[in-house]
Amino acid sequence: MSELNKEVVDLVWGRTSDGGVSASIFRRWTQGFVFSEYEPTALEQFEGGPCAVIAPVQAFLLKNILFNRESSNWRQLPEEEQKTALCSTLSEILESACASLSTGFCIVTWAKGHSPDTGKLTATEPESQVQTQDKPESSKPLQEQQPTYSVAEDLSFERFHSVLHKRTILSASDLREEVLSLYHSWRGCCGVLLFLYSVILTKGIENIRNEIQDPTEPLIDPVHGHGSQSLVNLLVTGHAVSNVWDGDRECSGMKLHGIHKQASVGFLTLMESLRYCKVGTFFKSPKFPIWILGSETHLSVFFTKEMSLVGPESPSEQARRVFQSFDPEDNGFIPESLLEDVMKALDLVSEPEYVSLVKTKLDPENLGVILLGPFLLEFFPDQDSGIPDSFPIYHYNGLKQSNYKEKREAADRSRINAVCCEPNGRVRGGNCFGSGI
């Protein structure tokens, strides 16, 4: 294994004592990006683990299909359009991860003559270096590169990392052409890992280590096989930070990095409802109404075509966000001593006499706290969010065994009166959804 390959392995899988991960964990990650037979816009996941890559790709894929495609029937996608949509999505994520255009982009694929269909993966040959001199294995016809468990079972962790090829591409246009030409590689055996390694080398190993809160924590847990939050954030935002709140925070003198700008697709998690973390506005209110959902064991995707969910922030929504920034524990109230600071942050009248009058009105029992609800009603009463009372929502699961044996749809549609927990209709947490799979 080359030194560069070893760095990638250490970053992704950690420094395991025996130099590798268990065969069962590695096998889970050897699938490609495979479209569902029953739902042409849905990617299938065969086993637990790779949802940390598949769900972000699915979210961006849906964004491109729903909002960048002219056809109104988004659930029907011919094979040629599947190819275009998937490759443009992979290119978009790679471009987002690129640290500097001067360093270019990296594509990782099979070294020439070593793709699964050649039958050479189990042969005893000298280990190849990650190189750029030779051409990579070109795309093969789809029937020759369908992902199969027999290939994955024959391919060991060590052997996989010995037959990788890296190519550097200097322009975005060339990147898109190269990604398109490798369509069947992405769909074939280990396509998910080939793409993940491409993102990592495009971003830069050292850049990722500098962004991860704990550099010793691997992107994929070598014991359980699940992806880390840093991995999800890298694919969604281009930055491998470990937290989901807005901006940076300090804790005991240590700076903890969060999300610094509005994401194209969002992220919600059940862990917030359990008060293990706080998801920031940049993830809760993305540019498009598509959210990756984190549960205890799986990542899925929740989405709608209703753009009013992610429209410009209204004054009351801004007030809610500012108020909550002074309430880091999400208690729903602040000490009355902070009321003046909140009013100043919102450019409200903040003369001491007026602030004192507001305190008396909002805290008539003199409890020393200001509740969020009365505060919003006092300054922003009866504001219409512009969100309709009902609209279709969809939930993508991805796990093949969850419904495909019964041939159910991969995206379930339902009508609901409210899409989230907030009274103004905006998405707030990760535990209030419509029906799904």
JOLIN-V796604 format. One record per residue. N is the residue number from 1. RES is the residue in three letters. PHI is phi in radians with two decimals (NA if undefined). NEAR is the number of other ideal C-beta (glycine too) atoms within 12 Angstrom. D_FIRST is the distance of its C-alpha to the first C-alpha in Angstrom with 2 decimals. Layout:
N RES PHI NEAR D_FIRST
N RES PHI NEAR D_FIRST
This chain:
1 MET NA 25 0.00
2 SER -1.20 21 3.79
3 GLU -1.09 14 6.60
4 LEU -1.15 26 8.26
5 ASN -1.03 34 6.17
6 LYS -1.11 24 6.55
7 GLU -1.09 23 10.10
8 VAL -1.10 37 10.71
9 VAL -1.07 34 9.86
10 ASP -1.07 29 12.08
11 LEU -1.21 38 14.68
12 VAL -1.42 46 14.96
13 TRP -1.88 40 14.62
14 GLY 1.49 27 15.28
15 ARG -1.56 19 14.05
16 THR -1.30 22 14.73
17 SER -1.12 10 15.81
18 ASP -1.71 13 14.01
19 GLY 1.46 18 10.59
20 GLY -2.79 25 11.56
21 VAL -2.04 34 14.81
22 SER -1.11 20 17.58
23 ALA -1.08 21 17.67
24 SER -1.19 20 20.93
25 ILE -1.16 29 19.77
26 PHE -1.09 33 16.77
27 ARG -1.07 31 19.23
28 ARG -1.05 35 21.61
29 TRP -1.66 45 19.33
30 THR -1.62 38 18.58
31 GLN -1.47 40 21.91
32 GLY -1.86 41 22.90
33 PHE -1.50 46 25.88
34 VAL -2.01 35 28.72
35 PHE -1.37 36 32.37
36 SER -1.19 33 35.00
37 GLU -1.21 16 37.40
38 TYR -1.74 20 40.26
39 GLU -2.33 34 39.52
40 PRO -1.09 29 38.15
41 THR -1.74 37 37.15
42 ALA -1.88 45 35.20
43 LEU -1.60 48 31.51
44 GLU -1.59 33 30.92
45 GLN -2.08 39 28.71
46 PHE -1.43 30 28.16
47 GLU -2.48 28 27.18
48 GLY -1.18 30 27.09
49 GLY 2.24 40 24.32
50 PRO -1.28 46 23.47
51 CYS -1.06 42 26.97
52 ALA -1.11 43 25.53
53 VAL -1.81 48 24.25
54 ILE -1.16 50 26.77
55 ALA -1.12 44 29.85
56 PRO -1.05 50 29.35
57 VAL -1.11 46 28.66
58 GLN -1.07 52 31.75
59 ALA -1.09 47 33.81
60 PHE -1.21 44 33.13
61 LEU -1.08 48 33.62
62 LEU -1.12 43 37.00
63 LYS -0.99 38 37.91
64 ASN -1.22 31 37.45
65 ILE -1.30 40 39.29
66 LEU -1.30 34 42.12
67 PHE -2.06 26 42.82
68 ASN -2.05 20 41.51
69 ARG -2.08 25 42.77
70 GLU -1.32 10 46.37
71 SER -1.12 17 46.90
72 SER -1.41 10 48.65
73 ASN -1.61 14 47.24
74 TRP -1.27 29 43.77
75 ARG -1.53 25 43.19
76 GLN -2.01 16 43.38
77 LEU -2.35 27 40.45
78 PRO -1.03 16 40.28
79 GLU -1.02 17 36.96
80 GLU -1.15 14 36.89
81 GLU -1.28 24 37.56
82 GLN -1.02 32 34.82
83 LYS -1.05 27 32.39
84 THR -1.11 23 33.86
85 ALA -1.14 37 34.02
86 LEU -1.13 41 30.46
87 CYS -1.20 36 28.96
88 SER -1.18 30 31.29
89 THR -1.18 40 30.35
90 LEU -1.09 46 26.59
91 SER -1.12 39 27.43
92 GLU -1.06 32 29.76
93 ILE -1.17 41 27.23
94 LEU -1.12 41 24.72
95 GLU -1.12 30 27.64
96 SER -1.14 30 28.61
97 ALA -1.42 37 25.21
98 CYS -1.12 32 25.13
99 ALA -1.27 28 25.73
100 SER -2.73 15 27.20
101 LEU -1.11 16 28.20
102 SER -1.18 11 27.57
103 THR -1.54 18 23.79
104 GLY 1.37 26 23.97
105 PHE -1.98 39 22.11
106 CYS -2.06 38 18.56
107 ILE -2.01 41 18.09
108 VAL -1.90 43 14.89
109 THR -2.58 45 15.36
110 TRP -1.24 45 14.28
111 ALA -1.13 37 13.39
112 LYS -0.98 21 16.57
113 GLY 1.44 21 17.52
114 HIS -2.14 32 14.99
115 SER -1.24 34 17.11
116 PRO -0.96 38 18.50
117 ASP -1.29 27 21.81
118 THR -1.40 23 20.61
119 GLY 1.37 15 20.00
120 LYS -1.74 23 16.80
121 LEU -1.17 33 14.46
122 THR -1.80 21 15.25
123 ALA -1.31 16 15.47
124 THR -1.61 9 13.77
125 GLU -2.37 15 12.24
126 PRO -1.05 12 9.76
127 GLU -1.19 22 6.39
128 SER -1.46 29 7.50
129 GLN -1.60 21 7.08
130 VAL -1.21 36 8.86
131 GLN -2.42 23 12.18
132 THR -2.23 23 15.89
133 GLN -1.26 14 17.48
134 ASP -1.56 20 17.63
135 LYS -1.26 19 19.44
136 PRO -1.28 34 17.72
137 GLU -1.09 35 18.97
138 SER -1.30 25 22.51
139 SER -1.11 27 24.42
140 LYS -1.92 24 25.85
141 PRO -0.96 14 29.19
142 LEU -0.99 22 29.23
143 GLN -1.14 11 30.19
144 GLU -1.55 22 27.02
145 GLN -2.20 32 24.67
146 GLN -1.09 23 26.47
147 PRO -1.15 39 24.26
148 THR -2.30 23 24.89
149 TYR -1.20 18 24.08
150 SER -1.11 17 23.64
151 VAL -1.14 31 20.62
152 ALA -1.07 35 19.16
153 GLU -1.21 20 19.94
154 ASP -1.39 21 18.23
155 LEU -1.65 36 14.96
156 SER -1.46 24 12.87
157 PHE -1.02 32 10.90
158 GLU -1.18 24 7.66
159 ARG -1.15 32 8.71
160 PHE -0.98 40 9.68
161 HIS -1.34 40 6.58
162 SER -1.63 30 5.34
163 VAL -2.13 41 8.86
164 LEU -1.62 44 9.71
165 HIS -2.18 37 12.03
166 LYS -1.98 33 13.67
167 ARG -2.21 35 17.26
168 THR -1.68 25 19.60
169 ILE -2.14 32 23.18
170 LEU -1.72 20 26.02
171 SER -2.28 17 28.88
172 ALA -1.14 21 29.66
173 SER -1.16 15 31.48
174 ASP -1.16 21 28.59
175 LEU -1.05 33 26.34
176 ARG -1.07 24 28.87
177 GLU -1.14 18 29.07
178 GLU -1.16 34 25.32
179 VAL -1.08 41 25.12
180 LEU -1.12 25 28.16
181 SER -1.19 25 26.80
182 LEU -1.78 40 23.79
183 TYR -0.90 37 26.18
184 HIS -1.26 36 25.36
185 SER -1.21 45 21.60
186 TRP -1.13 47 22.53
187 ARG -1.41 35 24.86
188 GLY -1.51 38 22.67
189 CYS -0.95 42 19.99
190 CYS 1.18 45 17.65
191 GLY -1.02 43 19.79
192 VAL -1.12 47 20.21
193 LEU -1.21 45 16.53
194 LEU -1.05 48 16.11
195 PHE -1.20 42 19.15
196 LEU -1.02 46 18.20
197 TYR -1.16 40 14.96
198 SER -1.12 44 17.28
199 VAL -1.11 48 19.75
200 ILE -1.10 49 17.45
201 LEU -1.29 39 16.20
202 THR -1.18 42 19.82
203 LYS -1.19 39 21.18
204 GLY 1.83 29 18.82
205 ILE -1.04 31 16.77
206 GLU -1.18 17 19.31
207 ASN -1.07 25 22.21
208 ILE -1.16 38 21.26
209 ARG -1.06 26 20.95
210 ASN -1.26 20 24.36
211 GLU -1.63 38 25.94
212 ILE -1.20 31 24.85
213 GLN -1.08 27 27.52
214 ASP -2.08 20 25.24
215 PRO -1.06 22 21.87
216 THR -1.47 14 20.64
217 GLU -1.41 26 21.50
218 PRO -1.29 33 18.69
219 LEU -1.22 44 19.60
220 ILE -2.13 39 19.36
221 ASP -1.17 27 20.88
222 PRO -1.26 32 18.56
223 VAL -1.64 16 21.81
224 HIS -1.83 20 24.02
225 GLY 1.49 31 21.79
226 HIS -1.60 30 24.03
227 GLY -1.45 41 23.28
228 SER -1.49 37 24.65
229 GLN -1.12 40 27.55
230 SER -1.07 37 25.39
231 LEU -1.14 43 23.37
232 VAL -1.07 45 26.70
233 ASN -1.09 44 28.19
234 LEU -1.05 41 25.34
235 LEU -1.28 47 25.94
236 VAL -1.45 47 29.71
237 THR -2.03 41 30.38
238 GLY 1.53 33 27.38
239 HIS -2.23 36 27.29
240 ALA -1.57 42 25.19
241 VAL -1.23 39 28.17
242 SER -1.72 32 28.72
243 ASN -2.08 37 32.44
244 VAL -2.06 40 34.76
245 TRP -1.42 31 37.91
246 ASP -1.39 29 39.29
247 GLY 1.21 20 38.39
248 ASP -1.83 20 37.38
249 ARG -2.29 24 39.02
250 GLU -1.95 12 39.39
251 CYS -2.41 14 39.26
252 SER 0.94 7 40.14
253 GLY 1.43 7 39.35
254 MET -1.87 12 35.89
255 LYS -1.45 17 35.42
256 LEU -1.91 24 34.03
257 HIS -1.51 29 32.95
258 GLY -2.19 33 34.26
259 ILE -1.58 38 34.91
260 HIS -1.91 21 36.67
261 LYS -2.72 21 38.03
262 GLN -1.04 22 39.20
263 ALA -1.46 39 36.43
264 SER -1.19 36 36.82
265 VAL -2.15 43 36.41
266 GLY -1.73 45 37.17
267 PHE -2.53 46 35.94
268 LEU -2.27 45 38.14
269 THR -2.53 37 37.44
270 LEU -1.05 24 39.43
271 MET -1.07 23 38.34
272 GLU -1.22 28 40.79
273 SER -1.13 24 43.71
274 LEU -1.57 16 42.76
275 ARG 1.16 17 42.77
276 TYR -1.53 18 39.20
277 CYS -2.73 28 38.52
278 LYS -2.28 33 40.36
279 VAL -1.49 39 39.32
280 GLY -1.46 37 40.57
281 THR -1.12 33 42.65
282 PHE -1.08 31 39.88
283 PHE -1.60 44 38.23
284 LYS -1.26 38 41.53
285 SER -2.12 41 43.12
286 PRO -1.33 36 40.53
287 LYS -1.24 25 41.52
288 PHE -2.23 31 41.58
289 PRO -1.35 37 42.83
290 ILE -2.35 44 39.52
291 TRP -2.28 49 37.98
292 ILE -1.39 47 34.87
293 LEU -1.90 45 36.23
294 GLY -1.80 39 34.47
295 SER -1.85 27 35.79
296 GLU -1.17 17 34.72
297 THR -2.30 19 32.10
298 HIS -2.65 31 31.80
299 LEU -2.02 41 31.88
300 SER -2.25 42 34.41
301 VAL -2.32 47 36.29
302 PHE -1.99 43 39.99
303 PHE -2.71 46 41.70
304 THR -2.69 39 45.02
305 LYS -1.67 26 46.53
306 GLU -1.36 32 49.00
307 MET -1.22 22 48.20
308 SER -1.12 23 50.91
309 LEU -1.13 36 48.57
310 VAL -2.11 37 46.55
311 GLY -1.22 22 49.46
312 PRO -0.97 16 50.38
313 GLU -1.16 23 50.98
314 SER -1.40 24 54.67
315 PRO -0.99 21 56.59
316 SER -1.21 30 56.65
317 GLU -1.21 33 52.91
318 GLN -1.10 26 52.37
319 ALA -1.10 30 54.78
320 ARG -1.07 36 52.92
321 ARG -1.11 29 49.61
322 VAL -1.14 31 51.25
323 PHE -1.01 36 53.11
324 GLN -1.21 33 49.96
325 SER -1.19 26 48.23
326 PHE -1.61 31 50.93
327 ASP -2.21 25 50.29
328 PRO -1.07 19 46.62
329 GLU -1.58 14 47.14
330 ASP 0.99 26 48.51
331 ASN -1.44 17 51.81
332 GLY 1.55 20 53.87
333 PHE -2.69 25 56.02
334 ILE -2.28 32 56.09
335 PRO -1.08 20 58.41
336 GLU -1.09 29 61.49
337 SER -1.15 16 60.79
338 LEU -1.62 26 57.88
339 LEU -1.03 39 60.05
340 GLU -1.08 26 61.08
341 ASP -1.12 21 57.48
342 VAL -1.11 36 56.63
343 MET -1.14 31 59.71
344 LYS -1.15 18 58.89
345 ALA -1.11 20 55.35
346 LEU -1.69 27 56.95
347 ASP 1.02 13 59.62
348 LEU -1.52 24 62.35
349 VAL -1.02 15 65.57
350 SER -2.27 22 64.75
351 GLU -1.12 13 68.03
352 PRO -0.91 14 68.56
353 GLU -1.12 12 71.74
354 TYR -1.24 19 70.09
355 VAL -1.06 25 67.00
356 SER -1.11 18 69.40
357 LEU -1.12 18 71.23
358 VAL -1.14 26 68.02
359 LYS -1.02 31 67.04
360 THR -1.08 17 70.41
361 LYS -1.28 21 70.02
362 LEU -1.48 31 66.45
363 ASP -2.31 25 67.01
364 PRO -1.13 14 70.63
365 GLU -1.58 14 70.25
366 ASN 0.98 12 68.91
367 LEU -1.52 14 65.76
368 GLY 1.50 16 63.80
369 VAL -2.32 24 61.18
370 ILE -2.04 38 60.84
371 LEU -1.43 25 59.53
372 LEU -1.09 33 57.36
373 GLY -1.00 21 59.56
374 PRO -1.04 26 62.90
375 PHE -1.08 35 61.33
376 LEU -1.16 31 60.15
377 LEU -1.16 20 63.50
378 GLU -1.22 28 65.38
379 PHE -1.83 31 63.70
380 PHE -2.39 26 62.19
381 PRO -1.32 14 64.47
382 ASP 0.93 13 64.23
383 GLN -1.48 22 61.45
384 ASP -1.44 17 60.34
385 SER -1.32 29 56.59
386 GLY 1.41 20 57.08
387 ILE -1.58 29 54.92
388 PRO -1.11 22 56.64
389 ASP -1.18 15 57.70
390 SER -2.51 16 55.63
391 PHE -2.88 25 52.80
392 PRO -1.28 23 50.16
393 ILE -2.23 34 46.83
394 TYR -2.40 41 43.77
395 HIS -2.26 38 41.05
396 TYR -1.71 46 37.75
397 ASN -1.73 35 35.98
398 GLY 1.71 47 33.21
399 LEU -1.19 33 32.69
400 LYS -1.05 31 33.70
401 GLN -1.26 17 35.23
402 SER -1.28 27 37.47
403 ASN -2.75 26 39.86
404 TYR -1.24 23 38.78
405 LYS -1.13 10 40.15
406 GLU -1.64 12 43.51
407 LYS 1.03 12 42.75
408 ARG -1.44 22 43.53
409 GLU -1.32 25 42.60
410 ALA -1.44 36 39.37
411 ALA -2.23 39 41.43
412 ASP -1.75 28 44.59
413 ARG -1.90 24 47.56
414 SER -2.68 21 50.32
415 ARG -1.96 18 52.99
416 ILE -2.36 26 53.42
417 ASN -1.47 15 55.80
418 ALA -2.58 25 53.26
419 VAL -1.59 38 49.55
420 CYS -2.74 34 48.91
421 CYS -1.56 20 50.45
422 GLU -1.35 28 51.93
423 PRO -1.12 21 55.63
424 ASN -1.55 34 55.00
425 GLY 1.59 34 52.56
426 ARG -1.37 38 49.41
427 VAL -1.24 41 46.24
428 ARG -2.08 36 45.96
429 GLY -2.28 32 43.85
430 GLY -1.89 34 41.50
431 ASN -2.21 22 43.89
432 CYS -2.18 26 46.71
433 PHE -2.23 32 45.94
434 GLY -1.37 27 47.82
435 SER -1.26 17 47.16
436 GLY -2.73 29 43.80
437 ILE -1.59 31 41.75
